[in-house]
């Protein structure tokens, strides 16, 4: 009787593993570039005026933008000082888009995560107007629908209650996806994030790296594009932002 049980167990494990596999990434681009909205090669001593700090600190060094997370741990309020919540360093651009292509060179130099995110501060249905993002780590790429996923107001509040962990997990099914990656410290990579309709596609050095189709990505007004860095340090260079339209497939 041990063998049938073992076989059943292996079948179940295989089925669960298969179900957890991310969908294939489209080999070809999903976005057609239109007009160039913004570019910056960071050759000036200071970032262009359209940049603004969201969560410090960023600095222009050697022709690149360097981000360093300084709020790396939670500190409770004490001695009249407010509490500090750990948060990645974030640098922002006010570039309203609906469908876009963002291309930027990235380099890990101690950072644990580098990302490109889209927000709409006027949208009140999600925490701080978060819409969607693409996160890159040395070993994986994660795409997240935040508007209808982890930052949606009711889900965001539920996450604070440990007893609702299972319920939250069910609500987040299909709202994010993670793909394996293999990047090296100290090497420049070209990251491209295409966002058209309710789809987001990511490539690294021209190779398909991630894909997510989820309703929140289709938010009509992505008013901000932000670059984030967790850990110390992450670099950006040669950023370009285009308006885009979907390619019929």
Buried (B, 14 or more C-beta within 10 A) or exposed (E): EEEEEEEEEEEEEEEEEEEEEBEEBBEEBBBBBEEEBBEBEBEEEEBEEEBEEBBBBBBBEEEBBBBBBEBBEEEEEEEEEEEBEEBBBBBBBEBEBBBBBBBBBBBBBEBBBBBBBBBBEEBEBBBEBBBBBBBBBBEBBBBBBBBBBBBBEEBBEBBEEEEBEEEBEEBBEEBBBBBEBEBEEEEBBBBBBBBBBBBBBBBBEEEBBBBBBBBBBBBEBBBBBBBBBBBBBBBBBBBBBBBBBEEEE
